[in-house]
Amino acid sequence: MANFIMAEQNGRTIPKGDKIFSINKLAQDLAGKIGKENVINATIGSLLDDDGNLLVLPTVVDILRSLKPDEFADYAPIGGVPAFLESAKKAAFGNYSPEGYTEAIATPGGTGAIRSTIQNYSKRFDKVLTSDWHWSPYQTIASELERKIATFTMFDESGNFNIPSLDSKLSEILSGQDSLIFIFNAPAHNPTGFSPSLGDWDNVVGVLKEKAKDRSKKLILFVDIAYIDFAGDSDKCREFIPKLSNMPENILVIFGFSMSKGYTLYGMRSGASICLSRSKEIVEEFNMVSMYSNRGTWSNGTRPAMMTLSKIFQDDLLYKKVLAERKVFNYLLESRCKAFIETAKQVSLKTCPFDAGFFITVPCKKVDDISIRLQDSGIFTVPMDGGIRIAISAIKESDGRILATKLAEAINSID
């Protein structure tokens, strides 16, 4: 929209609609006309069964149905139900609790954690750093708060995590501002499915510590762990967490925990910001500013979701049932990913480095033309800057093989 009528632009570029949900609607509309069995909808990041129905953990559903009125209808405390906050830390860290002081504050999903962090740990017009491949709402959240997203090149020419680019970009931004938020979506990165190795994490920590030697600078590492429960082995994918212990006091680590994927409660919008610092004073400050932001934005979180997570971590039997059910979902997702990657290799379709998760990205040019060509075949994907994102979580194994083949054909004919 070139000119606003009653609204104020406030430095934002506001599109007419969300790209992902707009393409998803096109897919749904076509499915309504020709039958969903004739449409491959790889747009939305939800885990669906082979018939296109949302997969929800049965034990989570049972707990929700068993809640008493005062457990689901009453206001939650502004910072979150205490048992939920402790459960969120257990859910996030698993068997790898870091050393240091930690504090959790309830947020509406991981998105709320991102929003609160940007609001409280950056200034208006600051740059917030993330990778060039990233979840597009990072841009939206930053713009809404009058900040800007800056990016480093995530992969080098050999497909390795690009530490030199991260190092260079950190230095560039810190030369012009005194504090910096670095949003790092890992493991099972959205949109590539990449998970950093332990060596990559060592390098990230080393670069941050080097920048922190300038005590006039403040660095906030926001680790977006939205997909951690679908990043492979639940222990192995958390091995990096202790590496973030005992950071210098001018480095604050914040984990963005979400119940959307790991606990299949996408629509209940429940999550937490979990901070880690060697300084008790800094953790207390985190609690204060986060509570203030909560009250000034969404006020209270969703109590039924908080009670559900609390009950899971208060009952060992329930916890084991959730793990077993999630393992089945993980197996389904891994089978789809394996089938797509195998077919991609067979048809010489290049993907970004992939390890696990809901998404696979294919780097290419003329993404809008390729996306439209796929739509002509009843295949719906998300065009991004530099590539096509595939929600492998939302399509069955056989459709993944078809998609890989059709995408290779479209790229070869257009790119």
One Martini backbone bead per residue (centre of mass of N, CA, C, O) as a GRO file, in nm:
protein
  415
    1MET     BB    1   0.092   0.039   0.027
    2ALA     BB    2   0.149   0.368  -0.041
    3ASN     BB    3  -0.106   0.481   0.130
    4PHE     BB    4  -0.231   0.585   0.421
    5ILE     BB    5  -0.523   0.664   0.587
    6MET     BB    6  -0.518   0.605   0.922
    7ALA     BB    7  -0.262   0.483   0.938
    8GLU     BB    8   0.070   0.423   1.048
    9GLN     BB    9   0.376   0.331   0.931
   10ASN     BB   10   0.644   0.349   1.108
   11GLY     BB   11   0.873   0.231   0.898
   12ARG     BB   12   0.698   0.024   0.750
   13THR     BB   13   0.655  -0.280   0.555
   14ILE     BB   14   0.328  -0.366   0.444
   15PRO     BB   15   0.174  -0.625   0.350
   16LYS     BB   16  -0.125  -0.771   0.248
   17GLY     BB   17   0.018  -1.054   0.316
   18ASP     BB   18   0.102  -1.368   0.399
   19LYS     BB   19   0.277  -1.578   0.211
   20ILE     BB   20   0.230  -1.858   0.336
   21PHE     BB   21  -0.084  -1.833   0.382
   22SER     BB   22  -0.154  -1.764   0.088
   23ILE     BB   23  -0.051  -2.030  -0.042
   24ASN     BB   24  -0.216  -2.219   0.131
   25LYS     BB   25  -0.490  -2.121   0.023
   26LEU     BB   26  -0.448  -2.209  -0.266
   27ALA     BB   27  -0.426  -2.507  -0.196
   28GLN     BB   28  -0.704  -2.537  -0.060
   29ASP     BB   29  -0.875  -2.446  -0.299
   30LEU     BB   30  -0.783  -2.669  -0.495
   31ALA     BB   31  -0.863  -2.910  -0.317
   32GLY     BB   32  -1.171  -2.836  -0.327
   33LYS     BB   33  -1.186  -2.898  -0.644
   34ILE     BB   34  -0.978  -3.179  -0.688
   35GLY     BB   35  -0.857  -3.276  -0.435
   36LYS     BB   36  -0.617  -3.346  -0.194
   37GLU     BB   37  -0.481  -3.591  -0.353
   38ASN     BB   38  -0.394  -3.363  -0.594
   39VAL     BB   39  -0.227  -3.218  -0.361
   40ILE     BB   40   0.081  -3.041  -0.272
   41ASN     BB   41   0.130  -2.914   0.065
   42ALA     BB   42   0.446  -2.729   0.138
   43THR     BB   43   0.400  -2.473   0.365
   44ILE     BB   44   0.325  -2.570   0.653
   45GLY     BB   45   0.465  -2.597   0.993
   46SER     BB   46   0.324  -2.897   1.018
   47LEU     BB   47   0.233  -3.207   1.149
   48LEU     BB   48   0.123  -3.455   0.930
   49ASP     BB   49  -0.048  -3.685   0.798
   50ASP     BB   50  -0.117  -3.871   0.508
   51ASP     BB   51  -0.416  -3.704   0.510
   52GLY     BB   52  -0.366  -3.402   0.639
   53ASN     BB   53  -0.361  -3.432   0.948
   54LEU     BB   54  -0.320  -3.336   1.255
   55LEU     BB   55  -0.069  -3.400   1.486
   56VAL     BB   56  -0.144  -3.524   1.817
   57LEU     BB   57  -0.073  -3.583   2.128
   58PRO     BB   58  -0.260  -3.789   2.318
   59THR     BB   59  -0.169  -3.704   2.607
   60VAL     BB   60  -0.228  -3.405   2.574
   61VAL     BB   61  -0.529  -3.436   2.528
   62ASP     BB   62  -0.596  -3.578   2.796
   63ILE     BB   63  -0.505  -3.350   2.982
   64LEU     BB   64  -0.688  -3.129   2.880
   65ARG     BB   65  -0.958  -3.288   2.945
   66SER     BB   66  -0.881  -3.308   3.271
   67LEU     BB   67  -0.922  -3.029   3.337
   68LYS     BB   68  -1.005  -2.798   3.552
   69PRO     BB   69  -1.147  -2.497   3.561
   70ASP     BB   70  -0.906  -2.362   3.733
   71GLU     BB   71  -0.686  -2.471   3.513
   72PHE     BB   72  -0.824  -2.308   3.242
   73ALA     BB   73  -0.983  -2.021   3.337
   74ASP     BB   74  -0.774  -1.891   3.482
   75TYR     BB   75  -0.546  -1.686   3.552
   76ALA     BB   76  -0.231  -1.626   3.487
   77PRO     BB   77   0.049  -1.533   3.563
   78ILE     BB   78   0.243  -1.309   3.409
   79GLY     BB   79   0.506  -1.509   3.420
   80GLY     BB   80   0.371  -1.769   3.514
   81VAL     BB   81   0.349  -2.078   3.609
   82PRO     BB   82   0.575  -2.210   3.813
   83ALA     BB   83   0.567  -2.508   3.708
   84PHE     BB   84   0.609  -2.430   3.413
   85LEU     BB   85   0.888  -2.293   3.433
   86GLU     BB   86   1.034  -2.551   3.524
   87SER     BB   87   0.940  -2.728   3.285
   88ALA     BB   88   1.064  -2.561   3.056
   89LYS     BB   89   1.356  -2.615   3.138
   90LYS     BB   90   1.343  -2.921   3.113
   91ALA     BB   91   1.250  -2.929   2.816
   92ALA     BB   92   1.494  -2.773   2.699
   93PHE     BB   93   1.750  -2.931   2.845
   94GLY     BB   94   1.718  -3.188   2.987
   95ASN     BB   95   2.038  -3.346   3.041
   96TYR     BB   96   2.165  -3.020   2.984
   97SER     BB   97   2.223  -2.836   3.214
   98PRO     BB   98   2.338  -2.539   3.282
   99GLU     BB   99   2.558  -2.319   3.406
  100GLY     BB  100   2.387  -2.112   3.627
  101TYR     BB  101   2.157  -1.872   3.588
  102THR     BB  102   1.796  -1.911   3.580
  103GLU     BB  103   1.509  -1.793   3.379
  104ALA     BB  104   1.149  -1.790   3.341
  105ILE     BB  105   0.910  -1.673   3.084
  106ALA     BB  106   0.614  -1.636   2.968
  107THR     BB  107   0.495  -1.701   2.627
  108PRO     BB  108   0.363  -1.670   2.301
  109GLY     BB  109   0.561  -1.856   2.223
  110GLY     BB  110   0.844  -1.799   2.045
  111THR     BB  111   0.758  -1.523   1.940
  112GLY     BB  112   0.743  -1.382   2.218
  113ALA     BB  113   1.042  -1.417   2.285
  114ILE     BB  114   1.149  -1.247   2.054
  115ARG     BB  115   1.000  -0.984   2.110
  116SER     BB  116   1.104  -0.936   2.401
  117THR     BB  117   1.406  -0.930   2.335
  118ILE     BB  118   1.408  -0.692   2.137
  119GLN     BB  119   1.277  -0.484   2.327
  120ASN     BB  120   1.495  -0.523   2.585
  121TYR     BB  121   1.795  -0.560   2.397
  122SER     BB  122   1.718  -0.301   2.222
  123LYS     BB  123   1.716  -0.037   2.003
  124ARG     BB  124   1.610   0.187   1.818
  125PHE     BB  125   1.747   0.104   1.498
  126ASP     BB  126   1.868  -0.146   1.538
  127LYS     BB  127   2.057  -0.432   1.481
  128VAL     BB  128   1.964  -0.766   1.396
  129LEU     BB  129   2.108  -1.084   1.403
  130THR     BB  130   2.122  -1.321   1.128
  131SER     BB  131   2.066  -1.533   0.891
  132ASP     BB  132   1.997  -1.549   0.562
  133TRP     BB  133   1.864  -1.794   0.654
  134HIS     BB  134   1.518  -1.733   0.754
  135TRP     BB  135   1.260  -1.650   0.942
  136SER     BB  136   1.055  -1.403   0.833
  137PRO     BB  137   0.933  -1.286   1.113
  138TYR     BB  138   1.182  -1.144   1.207
  139GLN     BB  139   1.129  -0.897   1.032
  140THR     BB  140   0.852  -0.820   1.147
  141ILE     BB  141   0.930  -0.779   1.441
  142ALA     BB  142   1.148  -0.567   1.398
  143SER     BB  143   0.974  -0.359   1.247
  144GLU     BB  144   0.757  -0.319   1.469
  145LEU     BB  145   1.019  -0.214   1.664
  146GLU     BB  146   1.227  -0.046   1.496
  147ARG     BB  147   1.407  -0.258   1.347
  148LYS     BB  148   1.685  -0.445   1.201
  149ILE     BB  149   1.783  -0.685   0.975
  150ALA     BB  150   2.078  -0.874   0.980
  151THR     BB  151   2.322  -1.062   0.777
  152PHE     BB  152   2.476  -1.370   0.734
  153THR     BB  153   2.658  -1.621   0.590
  154MET     BB  154   2.591  -1.946   0.663
  155PHE     BB  155   2.737  -2.066   0.403
  156ASP     BB  156   2.975  -2.195   0.238
  157GLU     BB  157   3.091  -2.342  -0.054
  158SER     BB  158   3.099  -2.631   0.122
  159GLY     BB  159   2.857  -2.620   0.350
  160ASN     BB  160   2.962  -2.464   0.587
  161PHE     BB  161   2.980  -2.303   0.862
  162ASN     BB  162   3.017  -1.936   0.864
  163ILE     BB  163   3.227  -1.789   1.072
  164PRO     BB  164   3.360  -1.548   0.924
  165SER     BB  165   3.091  -1.403   0.867
  166LEU     BB  166   3.001  -1.370   1.156
  167ASP     BB  167   3.243  -1.215   1.258
  168SER     BB  168   3.225  -0.974   1.060
  169LYS     BB  169   2.932  -0.883   1.133
  170LEU     BB  170   2.972  -0.827   1.429
  171SER     BB  171   3.185  -0.606   1.393
  172GLU     BB  172   3.021  -0.415   1.218
  173ILE     BB  173   2.786  -0.362   1.419
  174LEU     BB  174   2.963  -0.289   1.680
  175SER     BB  175   3.076  -0.021   1.549
  176GLY     BB  176   2.758   0.116   1.577
  177GLN     BB  177   2.692  -0.056   1.847
  178ASP     BB  178   2.663  -0.168   2.195
  179SER     BB  179   2.436  -0.372   2.108
  180LEU     BB  180   2.357  -0.736   2.043
  181ILE     BB  181   2.146  -0.944   1.858
  182PHE     BB  182   2.160  -1.307   1.819
  183ILE     BB  183   1.985  -1.511   1.600
  184PHE     BB  184   1.970  -1.873   1.661
  185ASN     BB  185   1.849  -2.139   1.471
  186ALA     BB  186   1.875  -2.415   1.698
  187PRO     BB  187   1.805  -2.687   1.592
  188ALA     BB  188   1.656  -2.738   1.303
  189HIS     BB  189   1.650  -2.526   1.090
  190ASN     BB  190   1.470  -2.238   0.986
  191PRO     BB  191   1.462  -2.369   0.653
  192THR     BB  192   1.703  -2.611   0.628
  193GLY     BB  193   1.784  -2.832   0.872
  194PHE     BB  194   2.020  -2.732   1.029
  195SER     BB  195   2.293  -2.859   1.246
  196PRO     BB  196   2.517  -2.786   1.456
  197SER     BB  197   2.805  -2.859   1.563
  198LEU     BB  198   3.010  -2.865   1.827
  199GLY     BB  199   3.225  -2.703   1.673
  200ASP     BB  200   3.043  -2.470   1.592
  201TRP     BB  201   2.978  -2.384   1.880
  202ASP     BB  202   3.263  -2.318   1.963
  203ASN     BB  203   3.294  -2.091   1.753
  204VAL     BB  204   3.066  -1.911   1.846
  205VAL     BB  205   3.166  -1.870   2.134
  206GLY     BB  206   3.444  -1.756   2.057
  207VAL     BB  207   3.344  -1.503   1.906
  208LEU     BB  208   3.180  -1.378   2.136
  209LYS     BB  209   3.413  -1.358   2.342
  210GLU     BB  210   3.587  -1.172   2.175
  211LYS     BB  211   3.382  -0.933   2.168
  212ALA     BB  212   3.356  -0.922   2.495
  213LYS     BB  213   3.632  -0.780   2.561
  214ASP     BB  214   3.451  -0.544   2.513
  215ARG     BB  215   3.292  -0.400   2.787
  216SER     BB  216   3.100  -0.196   2.615
  217LYS     BB  217   2.969  -0.458   2.523
  218LYS     BB  218   2.654  -0.621   2.426
  219LEU     BB  219   2.547  -0.970   2.424
  220ILE     BB  220   2.278  -1.155   2.256
  221LEU     BB  221   2.189  -1.495   2.268
  222PHE     BB  222   1.940  -1.629   2.059
  223VAL     BB  223   1.791  -1.949   2.103
  224ASP     BB  224   1.602  -2.114   1.865
  225ILE     BB  225   1.417  -2.416   1.986
  226ALA     BB  226   1.149  -2.507   1.835
  227TYR     BB  227   1.288  -2.797   1.695
  228ILE     BB  228   1.435  -2.988   1.908
  229ASP     BB  229   1.221  -3.243   1.910
  230PHE     BB  230   1.305  -3.261   1.570
  231ALA     BB  231   1.653  -3.322   1.581
  232GLY     BB  232   1.647  -3.608   1.687
  233ASP     BB  233   1.820  -3.692   1.929
  234SER     BB  234   1.738  -3.567   2.243
  235ASP     BB  235   2.034  -3.560   2.350
  236LYS     BB  236   2.230  -3.481   2.123
  237CYS     BB  237   2.079  -3.199   2.053
  238ARG     BB  238   2.178  -3.091   2.366
  239GLU     BB  239   2.498  -3.083   2.397
  240PHE     BB  240   2.547  -2.765   2.359
  241ILE     BB  241   2.441  -2.616   2.616
  242PRO     BB  242   2.694  -2.617   2.815
  243LYS     BB  243   2.864  -2.416   2.627
  244LEU     BB  244   2.684  -2.162   2.757
  245SER     BB  245   2.843  -2.151   2.996
  246ASN     BB  246   3.018  -1.908   3.153
  247MET     BB  247   2.983  -1.640   3.050
  248PRO     BB  248   3.025  -1.342   3.014
  249GLU     BB  249   2.846  -1.081   3.150
  250ASN     BB  250   2.816  -0.947   2.840
  251ILE     BB  251   2.664  -1.231   2.804
  252LEU     BB  252   2.341  -1.326   2.693
  253VAL     BB  253   2.127  -1.605   2.729
  254ILE     BB  254   1.845  -1.701   2.512
  255PHE     BB  255   1.569  -1.913   2.516
  256GLY     BB  256   1.327  -2.031   2.273
  257PHE     BB  257   1.039  -2.169   2.387
  258SER     BB  258   0.812  -2.429   2.254
  259MET     BB  259   0.483  -2.602   2.221
  260SER     BB  260   0.409  -2.650   1.923
  261LYS     BB  261   0.584  -2.903   1.839
  262GLY     BB  262   0.667  -3.093   2.088
  263TYR     BB  263   0.333  -3.052   2.190
  264THR     BB  264   0.114  -2.984   1.966
  265LEU     BB  265   0.036  -2.647   2.043
  266TYR     BB  266   0.005  -2.420   1.827
  267GLY     BB  267  -0.278  -2.258   1.908
  268MET     BB  268  -0.197  -2.186   2.227
  269ARG     BB  269   0.046  -2.013   2.268
  270SER     BB  270   0.323  -2.156   2.410
  271GLY     BB  271   0.600  -2.034   2.615
  272ALA     BB  272   0.958  -1.929   2.657
  273SER     BB  273   1.187  -1.743   2.832
  274ILE     BB  274   1.539  -1.840   2.875
  275CYS     BB  275   1.783  -1.755   3.093
  276LEU     BB  276   2.156  -1.710   3.093
  277SER     BB  277   2.380  -1.655   3.376
  278ARG     BB  278   2.644  -1.564   3.602
  279SER     BB  279   2.435  -1.337   3.688
  280LYS     BB  280   2.197  -1.259   3.915
  281GLU     BB  281   2.129  -0.965   3.836
  282ILE     BB  282   2.062  -1.019   3.535
  283VAL     BB  283   1.829  -1.218   3.590
  284GLU     BB  284   1.654  -1.020   3.751
  285GLU     BB  285   1.624  -0.821   3.520
  286PHE     BB  286   1.486  -1.008   3.322
  287ASN     BB  287   1.234  -1.049   3.493
  288MET     BB  288   1.144  -0.751   3.504
  289VAL     BB  289   1.126  -0.681   3.193
  290SER     BB  290   0.943  -0.920   3.111
  291MET     BB  291   0.700  -0.856   3.288
  292TYR     BB  292   0.647  -0.580   3.166
  293SER     BB  293   0.598  -0.677   2.875
  294ASN     BB  294   0.368  -0.864   2.930
  295ARG     BB  295   0.171  -0.647   3.045
  296GLY     BB  296   0.206  -0.456   2.770
  297THR     BB  297   0.074  -0.689   2.585
  298TRP     BB  298  -0.054  -1.001   2.675
  299SER     BB  299   0.000  -1.045   2.986
  300ASN     BB  300  -0.128  -1.343   2.966
  301GLY     BB  301  -0.118  -1.666   2.941
  302THR     BB  302  -0.186  -2.005   2.867
  303ARG     BB  303  -0.296  -2.210   3.105
  304PRO     BB  304  -0.353  -2.496   2.987
  305ALA     BB  305  -0.068  -2.536   2.874
  306MET     BB  306   0.085  -2.504   3.138
  307MET     BB  307  -0.055  -2.741   3.286
  308THR     BB  308   0.031  -2.961   3.092
  309LEU     BB  309   0.336  -2.943   3.130
  310SER     BB  310   0.338  -2.979   3.436
  311LYS     BB  311   0.214  -3.266   3.441
  312ILE     BB  312   0.430  -3.409   3.276
  313PHE     BB  313   0.673  -3.324   3.492
  314GLN     BB  314   0.510  -3.466   3.752
  315ASP     BB  315   0.487  -3.737   3.562
  316ASP     BB  316   0.662  -4.002   3.455
  317LEU     BB  317   0.450  -4.148   3.282
  318LEU     BB  318   0.367  -3.911   3.102
  319TYR     BB  319   0.647  -3.849   2.993
  320LYS     BB  320   0.696  -4.127   2.856
  321LYS     BB  321   0.452  -4.110   2.667
  322VAL     BB  322   0.539  -3.860   2.510
  323LEU     BB  323   0.806  -3.973   2.406
  324ALA     BB  324   0.684  -4.214   2.251
  325GLU     BB  325   0.496  -4.050   2.064
  326ARG     BB  326   0.717  -3.867   1.942
  327LYS     BB  327   0.885  -4.093   1.816
  328VAL     BB  328   0.679  -4.161   1.598
  329PHE     BB  329   0.682  -3.882   1.464
  330ASN     BB  330   0.984  -3.881   1.401
  331TYR     BB  331   0.986  -4.122   1.213
  332LEU     BB  332   0.805  -4.002   1.000
  333LEU     BB  333   0.980  -3.756   0.936
  334GLU     BB  334   1.244  -3.905   0.864
  335SER     BB  335   1.128  -4.061   0.623
  336ARG     BB  336   1.065  -3.813   0.450
  337CYS     BB  337   1.344  -3.691   0.439
  338LYS     BB  338   1.493  -3.934   0.315
  339ALA     BB  339   1.327  -3.946   0.053
  340PHE     BB  340   1.394  -3.667  -0.054
  341ILE     BB  341   1.705  -3.679  -0.050
  342GLU     BB  342   1.734  -3.924  -0.232
  343THR     BB  343   1.588  -3.800  -0.478
  344ALA     BB  344   1.762  -3.550  -0.510
  345LYS     BB  345   2.018  -3.708  -0.585
  346GLN     BB  346   1.901  -3.854  -0.838
  347VAL     BB  347   1.818  -3.547  -0.971
  348SER     BB  348   2.023  -3.320  -0.892
  349LEU     BB  349   1.923  -3.180  -0.616
  350LYS     BB  350   1.992  -2.906  -0.440
  351THR     BB  351   2.066  -2.853  -0.097
  352CYS     BB  352   2.075  -2.756   0.191
  353PRO     BB  353   2.203  -2.826   0.470
  354PHE     BB  354   2.093  -3.140   0.624
  355ASP     BB  355   1.943  -3.307   0.925
  356ALA     BB  356   1.660  -3.172   1.041
  357GLY     BB  357   1.305  -3.142   1.038
  358PHE     BB  358   1.046  -2.949   0.868
  359PHE     BB  359   1.276  -2.844   0.661
  360ILE     BB  360   1.357  -2.774   0.312
  361THR     BB  361   1.615  -2.624   0.102
  362VAL     BB  362   1.628  -2.481  -0.232
  363PRO     BB  363   1.858  -2.345  -0.419
  364CYS     BB  364   1.757  -2.058  -0.628
  365LYS     BB  365   1.627  -1.908  -0.900
  366LYS     BB  366   1.337  -1.782  -0.985
  367VAL     BB  367   1.118  -1.855  -0.757
  368ASP     BB  368   0.841  -1.761  -0.864
  369ASP     BB  369   0.841  -1.923  -1.127
  370ILE     BB  370   0.876  -2.201  -0.994
  371SER     BB  371   0.626  -2.191  -0.813
  372ILE     BB  372   0.420  -2.166  -1.045
  373ARG     BB  373   0.496  -2.426  -1.191
  374LEU     BB  374   0.415  -2.610  -0.957
  375GLN     BB  375   0.116  -2.519  -0.938
  376ASP     BB  376   0.040  -2.644  -1.216
  377SER     BB  377   0.091  -2.939  -1.052
  378GLY     BB  378  -0.017  -2.906  -0.746
  379ILE     BB  379   0.236  -2.745  -0.613
  380PHE     BB  380   0.324  -2.617  -0.279
  381THR     BB  381   0.541  -2.352  -0.199
  382VAL     BB  382   0.815  -2.142  -0.069
  383PRO     BB  383   0.931  -1.847  -0.166
  384MET     BB  384   1.261  -1.721  -0.144
  385ASP     BB  385   1.549  -1.580  -0.091
  386GLY     BB  386   1.722  -1.814  -0.296
  387GLY     BB  387   1.455  -2.012  -0.259
  388ILE     BB  388   1.292  -2.324  -0.164
  389ARG     BB  389   1.041  -2.410   0.062
  390ILE     BB  390   0.991  -2.724   0.247
  391ALA     BB  391   0.726  -2.890   0.412
  392ILE     BB  392   0.789  -3.208   0.507
  393SER     BB  393   0.576  -3.236   0.747
  394ALA     BB  394   0.305  -3.210   0.534
  395ILE     BB  395   0.410  -3.467   0.369
  396LYS     BB  396   0.425  -3.745   0.212
  397GLU     BB  397   0.660  -3.951   0.096
  398SER     BB  398   0.564  -3.970  -0.204
  399ASP     BB  399   0.539  -3.657  -0.241
  400GLY     BB  400   0.836  -3.594  -0.197
  401ARG     BB  401   0.937  -3.736  -0.451
  402ILE     BB  402   0.774  -3.571  -0.651
  403LEU     BB  403   0.875  -3.292  -0.572
  404ALA     BB  404   1.174  -3.330  -0.636
  405THR     BB  405   1.132  -3.388  -0.937
  406LYS     BB  406   0.968  -3.132  -1.017
  407LEU     BB  407   1.175  -2.925  -0.918
  408ALA     BB  408   1.404  -3.004  -1.105
  409GLU     BB  409   1.250  -2.949  -1.364
  410ALA     BB  410   1.189  -2.647  -1.312
  411ILE     BB  411   1.480  -2.548  -1.283
  412ASN     BB  412   1.587  -2.651  -1.563
  413SER     BB  413   1.364  -2.469  -1.727
  414ILE     BB  414   1.434  -2.176  -1.574
  415ASP     BB  415   1.724  -2.119  -1.423
   0.00000   0.00000   0.00000
